[in-house]
Amino acid sequence: MSLPHTTSKKAESGNDRAGNWIYNTKKEWISNKVDWSTSAINGSHIWLDAEAHGCHIQDCKKTGSRKKCASCKVLVHEKCIDQLERINSCKCRPTFVEGSAPKVPYPQHHVAHRRKQEGKCDKCGKYFQSKLSFQTTKDMISVICSWCKKAVHNKPECSKDMYMDEKCTLGLHHNLIVPPSWIVKLPPRKYSTAQGSRQRRATRRRSSRERRAFLIKPIPGSEDKVPVIVFVNPKSGGNQGSKIMEKFQWLLNPRQVFDLMSDGGPHFGLELYRKVPNLRILVCGGDGSVGWVLSEIDRMKLNPTPPVAVLPLGTGNDLSRFLGWGSGYTDEPLSRVLTQIEGGVVEKFDRWNLDVRINSQVERSDEGQNKLPLSVMNNYFSLGADADVCLEFHESREANPDKFTSRLRNLMFYGKAGGRQVLQSKFKDLHKCIDRLLVPLSPGLPYTKHNGMTFNSAKSISTVDKETMKKMLLQAARKGDIEEFTALHLAEASLIWCDSRGYTSLHLAAKYGRKNIVKYIISNVQKCVLDLVDNERGQTPLHKASYYQRRTICNMLVNAGASLTRLDLEGNTPRLLALQSNDGELAKYLENQERLQIIASDDHETAV
């Protein structure tokens, strides 16, 4: 699969270059984003502004602004970039291969040196020692691979294996990372001397418009990989997206991370990866960004349709909440987000086309518009006051993006505009203008009528047998559908029903992080239900929540009285499972609560 690119001299030296390059202090061009043109050079850095201290150049005494590469994290003064580019050992990691290069499933280790490194050495297990004395502040203390993130001491006994081992496994997210061998840069087009001059000129004109620069070609034997492409809206959530994009360019291959604004939307990335099997998509933005990507997938008619995950960076994030990805991003480690994408369960999502027609019997207004901004409905659509507030917010942010730099300020705008709508009451007679609104969410379900509008009752539960109701209850707990779960419980479904593995609704909700389901179950069951164990490993819901690092759910279960000292079949308490998941803060919290629970138990026994 390939994309056309312009190769004319005017494009390469004019607008195209200005979008991909910036000036340094010596008026030289340096790249500040991924270059997809025919002039792309393998091993080029992606320079971004940095506020950190230090410089990678040895004995550097220069001052001024600094730049950091988003791909390999090397940090230099802006004045030292030209000197760094001349050092062969300081090239950035290769992100693609030339058309004639041999195809290998894994790249070589890309070794980068660091003067500061946190954590322990992956070889000897000792902590990295920071150099504090004046004589050693410029020494490199660690060596790290930019692909697999393996870090070792900069000593022969620790780093020799990294230099000798040519194969890099790509680390924890190897199934999600697109290796360089998949991304092929096509060679320049050649012309035959036997062609006539007129035919040759016509071919060159056609090739300048449809030049294919890159294509994605998975190599055989990679059927188990689940590659992901990331679309980031840097304007969402108070311009938080730019930092998210930089982190993903470090964790993944930079050529699978796309900027929705500067890359002209999602079409480029989707067209490039449209034939990649098992593809998954992550959209980092608000509801509008997600709708943009979904609409482009529909327009391109991708088959099969790739599943889409959401990292909520917007103000409202209604769609993200509905899909179970949370109401907003709160600095959760992006590595954990990638793990959830790889192991996430794919669910179908209803989307609808909107057909709006002009009513010829009503006098037309100059303020109205004949065309909707988006003709697709995702989850819901609005009429009246709330739709007017959303449109006002969108137009204001487009006109003055500098005034919308934080999520709190965006919410304040919504509150101010919504309050103004309440006082003005411009849409109080809206229901009189609508004859009917039919939304057949599911065939055979009854309709309800309110204020002249007709809606479908999507959560009606018909009479079903016990086994079917049990499957529906457990599925609702797994998905976090609180409305369906509540309706099933009110229809005499038992909260202690379990599947063949012994998983109750509370086990599933704790495992998949469904906080609303856990809260509902805790308030409707006795304390003994909290400590029911499954048949697989003899684990309680608290064991599941601890292993999958669900901190809020652990807090809810502990406060409800779940046992912290119960052992599973392998002799693990919830605290030990938290340690196995490398969540030290959660393990410390469980240890303190376990100690308090033991003390309370002793006091209770003494009193008796």
NORHUWO-V703266 format. One record per residue. N is the residue number from 1. SS is DSSP state (A for helix, B for strand, O for the rest). PHI is phi as a letter, one per 20 degrees, with the letter a starting at -180 (NA if undefined). Layout:
# NORHUWO-V703266
n | ss | phi
N | SS | PHI
N | SS | PHI
This chain:
# NORHUWO-V703266
n | ss | phi
1 | O | NA
2 | B | b
3 | B | c
4 | B | f
5 | B | c
6 | O | f
7 | O | c
8 | O | f
9 | A | f
10 | A | f
11 | A | f
12 | A | f
13 | A | d
14 | O | d
15 | A | f
16 | A | f
17 | A | f
18 | A | f
19 | A | e
20 | A | d
21 | B | c
22 | B | c
23 | B | e
24 | O | e
25 | O | f
26 | O | e
27 | O | l
28 | O | d
29 | B | f
30 | B | c
31 | B | f
32 | O | c
33 | O | b
34 | O | f
35 | O | e
36 | O | d
37 | O | e
38 | O | f
39 | O | e
40 | O | f
41 | O | d
42 | O | f
43 | O | n
44 | O | e
45 | O | f
46 | O | d
47 | B | e
48 | B | c
49 | B | f
50 | B | c
51 | O | d
52 | O | f
53 | O | d
54 | O | o
55 | O | b
56 | O | f
57 | O | f
58 | O | f
59 | O | l
60 | O | f
61 | O | d
62 | O | e
63 | O | c
64 | O | o
65 | O | f
66 | B | c
67 | B | c
68 | B | c
69 | B | f
70 | O | f
71 | O | e
72 | O | d
73 | O | m
74 | O | f
75 | B | d
76 | B | b
77 | B | f
78 | A | f
79 | A | f
80 | A | e
81 | A | f
82 | A | f
83 | A | f
84 | A | f
85 | A | f
86 | O | e
87 | O | e
88 | A | f
89 | A | f
90 | A | d
91 | O | f
92 | O | f
93 | O | f
94 | O | f
95 | O | d
96 | O | b
97 | B | c
98 | B | f
99 | O | g
100 | O | e
101 | O | f
102 | O | f
103 | O | e
104 | O | c
105 | O | f
106 | O | c
107 | O | e
108 | O | f
109 | O | f
110 | O | d
111 | B | e
112 | B | c
113 | B | e
114 | B | c
115 | O | e
116 | O | c
117 | O | b
118 | O | e
119 | O | n
120 | B | d
121 | O | f
122 | O | f
123 | O | e
124 | O | e
125 | O | n
126 | O | e
127 | B | f
128 | O | f
129 | O | e
130 | O | f
131 | O | e
132 | O | e
133 | O | f
134 | A | f
135 | A | f
136 | A | d
137 | O | f
138 | O | d
139 | O | e
140 | O | e
141 | O | e
142 | B | b
143 | B | c
144 | B | c
145 | B | e
146 | O | f
147 | O | e
148 | O | e
149 | O | m
150 | O | f
151 | B | c
152 | B | c
153 | B | f
154 | O | e
155 | O | c
156 | A | g
157 | A | f
158 | A | d
159 | A | e
160 | A | f
161 | A | f
162 | A | f
163 | A | f
164 | A | e
165 | O | e
166 | O | e
167 | O | e
168 | O | d
169 | O | e
170 | O | m
171 | A | m
172 | A | f
173 | A | d
174 | O | f
175 | O | f
176 | O | e
177 | O | f
178 | O | e
179 | O | f
180 | A | g
181 | A | f
182 | A | f
183 | B | e
184 | B | d
185 | B | e
186 | O | f
187 | O | f
188 | O | f
189 | O | f
190 | O | d
191 | O | d
192 | O | e
193 | O | f
194 | O | f
195 | O | f
196 | O | f
197 | A | f
198 | A | f
199 | A | f
200 | A | f
201 | A | f
202 | A | f
203 | A | f
204 | A | f
205 | A | f
206 | A | f
207 | A | f
208 | A | f
209 | A | e
210 | O | c
211 | B | f
212 | B | e
213 | B | e
214 | B | c
215 | B | b
216 | B | d
217 | O | c
218 | O | f
219 | O | e
220 | O | f
221 | O | n
222 | O | d
223 | O | f
224 | O | e
225 | O | f
226 | O | c
227 | O | f
228 | B | c
229 | B | d
230 | B | d
231 | B | d
232 | B | c
233 | O | d
234 | O | f
235 | O | e
236 | A | f
237 | A | m
238 | A | m
239 | A | l
240 | O | f
241 | A | f
242 | A | f
243 | A | f
244 | A | f
245 | A | f
246 | A | f
247 | A | f
248 | A | f
249 | A | f
250 | A | e
251 | A | f
252 | O | d
253 | O | f
254 | A | g
255 | A | e
256 | A | d
257 | B | c
258 | B | c
259 | B | e
260 | O | f
261 | O | e
262 | O | f
263 | O | e
264 | O | m
265 | O | o
266 | O | e
267 | A | f
268 | A | g
269 | A | f
270 | A | f
271 | A | f
272 | A | f
273 | O | d
274 | O | f
275 | O | d
276 | O | e
277 | O | f
278 | O | l
279 | O | f
280 | B | c
281 | B | c
282 | B | d
283 | B | d
284 | B | d
285 | B | r
286 | O | e
287 | A | f
288 | A | f
289 | A | f
290 | A | f
291 | A | f
292 | A | f
293 | A | f
294 | A | f
295 | A | f
296 | A | f
297 | A | f
298 | A | f
299 | A | f
300 | A | e
301 | O | l
302 | O | f
303 | O | b
304 | O | f
305 | O | f
306 | O | f
307 | B | f
308 | B | c
309 | B | d
310 | B | c
311 | B | d
312 | B | f
313 | O | d
314 | O | e
315 | O | e
316 | O | e
317 | O | l
318 | A | f
319 | A | f
320 | A | f
321 | A | f
322 | A | f
323 | A | e
324 | O | n
325 | O | e
326 | O | n
327 | O | e
328 | O | r
329 | O | e
330 | O | c
331 | O | l
332 | O | f
333 | O | g
334 | A | f
335 | A | f
336 | A | f
337 | A | f
338 | A | f
339 | A | f
340 | A | f
341 | A | f
342 | A | f
343 | A | d
344 | O | f
345 | O | e
346 | O | e
347 | O | c
348 | O | f
349 | O | c
350 | O | e
351 | B | c
352 | B | c
353 | B | e
354 | O | d
355 | O | d
356 | O | d
357 | O | c
358 | O | f
359 | O | e
360 | O | f
361 | O | e
362 | O | d
363 | O | f
364 | O | f
365 | O | d
366 | O | f
367 | O | e
368 | O | f
369 | O | c
370 | O | e
371 | O | c
372 | O | f
373 | O | f
374 | O | b
375 | O | e
376 | B | c
377 | B | d
378 | B | d
379 | O | m
380 | O | a
381 | O | c
382 | O | d
383 | O | c
384 | O | n
385 | A | f
386 | A | f
387 | A | f
388 | A | f
389 | A | f
390 | A | f
391 | A | f
392 | A | f
393 | A | f
394 | A | f
395 | A | f
396 | A | f
397 | A | f
398 | A | f
399 | A | f
400 | O | c
401 | A | f
402 | A | f
403 | A | e
404 | O | c
405 | O | d
406 | O | b
407 | A | f
408 | A | f
409 | A | f
410 | A | f
411 | A | f
412 | A | f
413 | A | f
414 | A | f
415 | A | f
416 | A | f
417 | A | f
418 | A | f
419 | A | f
420 | A | f
421 | A | f
422 | A | f
423 | A | f
424 | A | f
425 | O | l
426 | O | f
427 | O | d
428 | O | f
429 | O | d
430 | A | f
431 | A | f
432 | A | f
433 | A | e
434 | O | d
435 | O | f
436 | O | b
437 | O | c
438 | O | d
439 | O | c
440 | O | f
441 | O | f
442 | O | b
443 | O | f
444 | O | n
445 | O | e
446 | O | f
447 | B | d
448 | B | c
449 | B | d
450 | B | b
451 | O | l
452 | O | n
453 | B | d
454 | B | d
455 | B | c
456 | B | e
457 | O | e
458 | O | e
459 | O | d
460 | O | f
461 | O | d
462 | O | e
463 | O | f
464 | O | c
465 | O | f
466 | A | f
467 | A | f
468 | A | f
469 | A | f
470 | A | f
471 | A | f
472 | A | f
473 | A | f
474 | A | f
475 | A | f
476 | A | f
477 | A | f
478 | A | f
479 | A | e
480 | O | n
481 | O | e
482 | A | f
483 | A | f
484 | A | f
485 | A | f
486 | A | f
487 | A | f
488 | A | f
489 | A | f
490 | A | f
491 | O | e
492 | O | m
493 | O | f
494 | O | e
495 | O | e
496 | O | d
497 | O | f
498 | B | c
499 | O | e
500 | O | f
501 | O | e
502 | O | n
503 | O | f
504 | B | e
505 | A | f
506 | A | f
507 | A | g
508 | A | f
509 | A | f
510 | A | f
511 | A | f
512 | O | e
513 | O | m
514 | O | e
515 | A | f
516 | A | f
517 | A | f
518 | A | f
519 | A | f
520 | A | f
521 | A | f
522 | A | g
523 | O | e
524 | O | c
525 | O | c
526 | O | f
527 | A | f
528 | A | f
529 | A | f
530 | A | f
531 | A | d
532 | O | f
533 | O | d
534 | O | e
535 | O | e
536 | O | f
537 | O | c
538 | O | m
539 | O | d
540 | O | e
541 | A | g
542 | A | f
543 | A | g
544 | A | f
545 | A | f
546 | A | f
547 | A | f
548 | O | e
549 | O | m
550 | O | e
551 | A | f
552 | A | f
553 | A | f
554 | A | g
555 | A | f
556 | A | f
557 | A | f
558 | A | f
559 | A | f
560 | A | e
561 | O | o
562 | O | f
563 | O | f
564 | O | e
565 | O | d
566 | O | f
567 | O | e
568 | O | e
569 | O | f
570 | O | e
571 | O | m
572 | O | d
573 | O | e
574 | A | g
575 | A | f
576 | A | f
577 | A | f
578 | A | f
579 | A | f
580 | A | f
581 | O | e
582 | O | m
583 | O | d
584 | A | f
585 | A | f
586 | A | f
587 | A | f
588 | A | f
589 | A | f
590 | A | f
591 | A | f
592 | A | f
593 | A | f
594 | A | f
595 | A | f
596 | A | f
597 | A | f
598 | A | f
599 | A | f
600 | A | f
601 | A | f
602 | A | f
603 | A | f
604 | A | f
605 | A | f
606 | A | f
607 | A | f
608 | O | f
